[in-house]
């Protein structure tokens, strides 16, 4: 396993925390075991990526790693001391003399410093990262899901209404336990929203293609339009063409401020699935006097 988290994530040591998170998410999506079943190399790579993120994703741990106090696994490292050149002159002590450590104190001070450093708390527990698939309507309307963590714990996860694909939910205190009385880490869960068979999300708006009959298009009337919260009735104007867009205000996805996006339904005239003799006869009579809709499409 590589020991430098920066090289594992492919970033420089001056990278911002936002760049760290971005690099981790990009690599995690590529090497996640769920996306590479049976691929031992991908699984090993994902473990490296996760270990690097647990160090660099926490500002305190990152600073301690940069100072050489912990390794990539968070294990305490012994302090590093460099033996300088013995330039002692007459009457002075060399490396083993009393003045050899004059800039950092005597041996007792060093030993005391080392022991104090080893006994420092390791800090809060590590965060753990997961991905979770949710249904389209669960993300839009909100839901509660019971999941089993890898360590066997059961968690009830609340999916907030309006959750977007790729959004990360933070469960505070549900990560790895902290040591020596320090707080537990958090569980970070990236939500992957499944596609819906006719709804499509556009920011906070919802779009769909709404089939209508020829009779509804010509005569208009009340029709049902599905929304994520249930069907609603709307009035369709007579002589509505395919491609006409109906706008249902406030029927889209919820926003954090309590408002909602809109729902846009694009009309699509649909013929009967099976030939209809009566309809065919009517079209023959009507079609003979119908205006040519392509009359202005001359090249």
C-alpha positions as CSV (number, residue, x, y, z in Angstrom):
1,X,0.0,0.0,0.0
2,X,1.3,3.5,-0.8
3,X,2.1,5.6,2.2
4,X,1.6,9.1,0.7
5,X,-2.1,10.1,0.7
6,X,-1.3,13.1,-1.6
7,X,0.0,10.8,-4.4
8,X,-2.8,8.4,-3.9
9,X,-5.4,11.1,-4.6
10,X,-3.2,12.7,-7.3
11,X,-3.1,16.1,-5.7
12,X,-0.4,18.5,-4.5
13,X,0.4,19.3,-0.9
14,X,-1.0,22.8,-1.3
15,X,-4.4,21.5,-2.5
16,X,-7.4,23.0,-0.7
17,X,-9.9,20.8,1.3
18,X,-12.4,21.3,-1.6
19,X,-9.9,19.9,-4.0
20,X,-9.2,17.0,-1.7
21,X,-12.9,16.1,-1.6
22,X,-13.3,16.5,-5.3
23,X,-10.3,14.2,-6.0
24,X,-11.7,11.6,-3.6
25,X,-15.2,11.6,-5.0
26,X,-13.8,11.2,-8.6
27,X,-11.6,8.3,-7.7
28,X,-14.2,6.7,-5.5
29,X,-16.8,6.6,-8.3
30,X,-14.2,4.8,-10.5
31,X,-13.0,2.2,-8.0
32,X,-16.0,1.6,-5.7
33,X,-16.4,-2.1,-5.1
34,X,-20.1,-1.9,-6.0
35,X,-19.1,-0.8,-9.5
36,X,-16.3,-3.3,-9.8
37,X,-17.7,-6.6,-8.4
38,X,-15.1,-9.3,-8.1
39,X,-12.2,-6.9,-9.0
40,X,-9.6,-7.3,-6.3
41,X,-7.4,-4.6,-7.8
42,X,-10.2,-2.1,-7.7
43,X,-11.1,-3.1,-4.1
44,X,-7.5,-2.6,-3.0
45,X,-7.3,0.8,-4.8
46,X,-10.5,1.9,-3.1
47,X,-9.1,1.0,0.3
48,X,-6.0,3.2,-0.5
49,X,-8.3,6.0,-1.6
50,X,-10.4,5.8,1.5
51,X,-7.4,5.7,3.8
52,X,-6.0,8.8,2.1
53,X,-9.3,10.6,2.4
54,X,-9.6,9.8,6.1
55,X,-6.3,11.6,6.6
56,X,-6.5,14.5,4.2
57,X,-10.2,15.1,4.6
58,X,-9.8,16.0,8.2
59,X,-7.8,19.3,8.6
60,X,-6.4,18.3,12.0
61,X,-5.2,14.9,10.8
62,X,-3.8,16.4,7.6
63,X,-1.8,18.9,9.7
64,X,-0.4,16.1,11.9
65,X,0.5,14.0,8.9
66,X,2.3,16.9,7.3
67,X,4.3,17.3,10.5
68,X,5.1,13.6,10.5
69,X,3.2,12.9,13.7
70,X,1.0,10.2,12.2
71,X,1.2,7.9,9.1
72,X,-1.5,7.3,6.5
73,X,-3.3,4.9,8.8
74,X,-3.4,7.5,11.6
75,X,-0.8,5.6,13.7
76,X,1.4,7.8,15.9
77,X,5.0,8.2,14.7
78,X,8.1,8.7,16.8
79,X,9.5,12.3,16.7
80,X,12.3,12.8,14.2
81,X,15.5,14.2,15.4
82,X,18.5,14.9,13.1
83,X,22.0,14.5,14.4
84,X,23.9,17.6,13.5
85,X,27.6,17.8,12.6
86,X,30.0,17.9,15.6
87,X,31.6,21.3,15.3
88,X,32.6,21.6,18.9
89,X,35.8,23.3,19.5
90,X,38.2,23.1,22.4
91,X,36.4,23.3,25.7
92,X,33.0,22.5,24.2
93,X,31.0,19.3,24.2
94,X,30.2,17.3,21.0
95,X,27.1,15.3,20.3
96,X,27.3,13.4,23.6
97,X,28.1,16.5,25.6
98,X,25.9,18.7,27.6
99,X,25.9,21.4,25.0
100,X,25.1,19.2,22.0
101,X,21.3,19.6,22.6
102,X,21.5,23.2,23.8
103,X,19.0,24.2,21.1
104,X,16.3,21.7,22.0
105,X,16.9,21.0,25.7
106,X,18.5,18.1,27.6
107,X,17.9,14.4,27.2
108,X,15.3,14.4,29.9
109,X,13.3,17.1,28.1
110,X,13.4,15.1,24.9
111,X,12.3,12.0,26.6
112,X,9.5,13.9,28.4
113,X,8.4,15.5,25.1
114,X,8.4,12.1,23.4
115,X,6.3,10.5,26.1
116,X,3.8,13.4,26.2
117,X,3.4,13.2,22.4
118,X,2.7,9.5,22.5
119,X,0.1,10.0,25.2
120,X,-1.8,12.7,23.3
121,X,-5.4,11.7,22.3
122,X,-5.7,10.7,18.7
123,X,-8.6,13.0,18.2
124,X,-12.1,12.3,17.0
125,X,-13.0,9.1,15.2
126,X,-12.5,8.7,11.5
127,X,-15.3,9.5,9.1
128,X,-16.7,6.7,7.0
129,X,-17.9,7.0,3.4
130,X,-20.7,5.1,1.7
131,X,-22.9,5.3,-1.3
132,X,-26.6,4.6,-1.3
133,X,-29.1,4.1,-4.1
134,X,-32.6,5.7,-3.6
135,X,-35.7,5.8,-5.8
136,X,-36.5,8.9,-7.7
137,X,-39.7,9.6,-5.7
138,X,-37.9,8.9,-2.4
139,X,-35.4,11.6,-3.2
140,X,-38.1,14.1,-4.3
141,X,-40.6,13.5,-1.6
142,X,-38.2,12.4,1.2
143,X,-38.1,9.0,2.9
144,X,-36.6,7.1,5.8
145,X,-34.5,4.0,5.1
146,X,-33.1,1.4,7.4
147,X,-29.6,0.2,6.4
148,X,-27.1,-2.1,7.9
149,X,-23.6,-0.8,8.2
150,X,-20.5,-2.9,7.5
151,X,-19.9,-3.3,11.2
152,X,-23.4,-4.7,11.8
153,X,-25.0,-1.5,13.2
154,X,-28.5,-0.6,12.1
155,X,-29.0,3.0,11.0
156,X,-32.2,4.9,10.2
157,X,-31.3,7.3,7.5
158,X,-33.6,10.2,6.7
159,X,-33.6,11.2,3.0
160,X,-34.6,15.0,3.0
161,X,-37.3,16.0,0.5
162,X,-35.6,17.4,-2.6
163,X,-32.4,15.4,-2.3
164,X,-30.4,15.6,-5.5
165,X,-28.3,12.9,-7.2
166,X,-24.7,13.1,-5.9
167,X,-25.7,14.9,-2.7
168,X,-23.8,13.8,0.5
169,X,-25.7,13.2,3.7
170,X,-23.8,13.6,7.0
171,X,-24.8,11.4,10.0
172,X,-23.0,13.0,12.9
173,X,-21.4,10.6,15.3
174,X,-22.1,7.5,13.2
175,X,-18.5,7.0,12.0
176,X,-15.6,5.3,13.7
177,X,-15.4,5.7,17.5
178,X,-13.1,8.4,18.9
179,X,-10.4,7.5,21.3
180,X,-9.9,8.6,24.9
181,X,-13.2,10.4,25.2
182,X,-13.0,12.2,21.9
183,X,-16.1,12.4,19.7
184,X,-17.0,9.7,17.2
185,X,-16.5,10.4,13.5
186,X,-19.4,10.9,11.0
187,X,-20.9,8.8,8.3
188,X,-20.9,10.5,4.9
189,X,-23.4,8.9,2.5
190,X,-23.4,9.9,-1.1
191,X,-26.9,9.5,-2.6
192,X,-27.3,8.1,-6.1
193,X,-30.8,8.7,-7.4
194,X,-32.3,6.1,-9.7
195,X,-34.0,7.3,-12.9
196,X,-37.8,7.3,-13.2
197,X,-39.7,5.8,-16.1
198,X,-41.4,9.1,-17.0
199,X,-40.3,11.9,-14.6
200,X,-37.0,13.7,-15.2
201,X,-35.5,16.2,-12.9
202,X,-34.2,19.6,-14.2
203,X,-32.7,21.4,-11.2
204,X,-35.8,21.9,-9.0
205,X,-38.2,21.4,-11.9
206,X,-39.8,18.1,-13.0
207,X,-40.4,17.3,-16.6
208,X,-42.4,14.6,-18.3
209,X,-43.9,13.8,-21.7
210,X,-47.7,13.5,-21.3
211,X,-49.6,11.3,-23.8
212,X,-53.1,12.6,-24.9
213,X,-55.6,11.2,-27.4
214,X,-56.6,12.8,-30.6
215,X,-60.0,13.6,-29.1
216,X,-58.4,15.3,-26.1
217,X,-56.2,17.3,-28.4
218,X,-59.1,18.5,-30.6
219,X,-61.8,19.0,-28.0
220,X,-59.8,19.8,-24.9
221,X,-61.3,19.1,-21.4
222,X,-60.1,17.9,-18.0
223,X,-57.1,15.5,-18.0
224,X,-55.1,13.9,-15.2
225,X,-51.4,14.9,-15.0
226,X,-49.1,12.8,-12.7
227,X,-46.8,14.7,-10.3
228,X,-44.4,13.3,-7.7
229,X,-47.0,14.0,-5.0
230,X,-49.9,12.4,-6.9
231,X,-52.1,13.1,-9.9
232,X,-53.9,16.4,-10.4
233,X,-56.5,17.5,-12.9
234,X,-55.9,20.3,-15.3
235,X,-57.9,21.9,-18.0
236,X,-56.6,21.3,-21.5
237,X,-57.5,23.9,-24.1
238,X,-59.2,22.7,-27.4
239,X,-56.9,22.3,-30.4
240,X,-53.8,21.6,-28.4
241,X,-50.9,20.5,-30.5
242,X,-48.2,17.9,-29.7
243,X,-45.3,19.8,-28.2
244,X,-47.5,22.1,-26.2
245,X,-46.0,22.5,-22.7
246,X,-48.3,22.7,-19.6
247,X,-46.7,24.4,-16.6
248,X,-47.9,23.3,-13.2
249,X,-46.5,25.8,-10.7
250,X,-45.2,24.5,-7.4
251,X,-45.5,20.8,-8.4
252,X,-41.8,20.2,-8.8
253,X,-39.1,19.3,-6.2
254,X,-39.0,20.9,-2.8
255,X,-36.4,23.5,-2.0
256,X,-34.7,24.2,1.4
257,X,-36.7,27.4,1.8
258,X,-40.0,25.6,1.7
259,X,-40.9,26.5,-1.9
260,X,-41.1,24.1,-4.8
261,X,-40.0,24.0,-8.4
262,X,-42.5,23.6,-11.2
263,X,-43.7,20.7,-13.3
264,X,-43.6,20.9,-17.1
265,X,-45.7,18.5,-19.1
266,X,-45.1,18.3,-22.8
267,X,-48.1,17.0,-24.7
268,X,-47.8,14.1,-27.1
269,X,-50.7,13.0,-29.3
270,X,-50.9,9.2,-29.3
271,X,-52.9,7.1,-31.7
272,X,-54.8,4.0,-30.7
273,X,-52.6,0.9,-30.3
274,X,-54.9,-1.1,-32.7
275,X,-56.4,0.1,-36.0
276,X,-59.8,1.7,-35.5
277,X,-62.2,1.6,-38.5
278,X,-64.4,4.4,-37.3
279,X,-61.4,6.7,-36.7
280,X,-60.0,5.8,-40.1
281,X,-63.3,6.6,-41.8
282,X,-63.5,9.9,-40.0
283,X,-60.0,10.9,-41.0
284,X,-60.7,10.1,-44.6
285,X,-63.6,12.5,-44.6
286,X,-61.9,15.1,-42.6
287,X,-58.5,14.7,-44.2
288,X,-59.8,15.7,-47.7
289,X,-60.5,19.2,-46.5
290,X,-57.7,19.6,-43.9
291,X,-55.1,22.3,-44.5
292,X,-51.6,21.1,-45.3
293,X,-49.5,21.6,-42.2
294,X,-46.3,21.5,-44.3
295,X,-47.4,24.1,-46.8
296,X,-44.8,26.6,-45.7
297,X,-41.9,24.1,-45.6
298,X,-40.8,24.6,-49.2
299,X,-37.1,24.5,-49.8
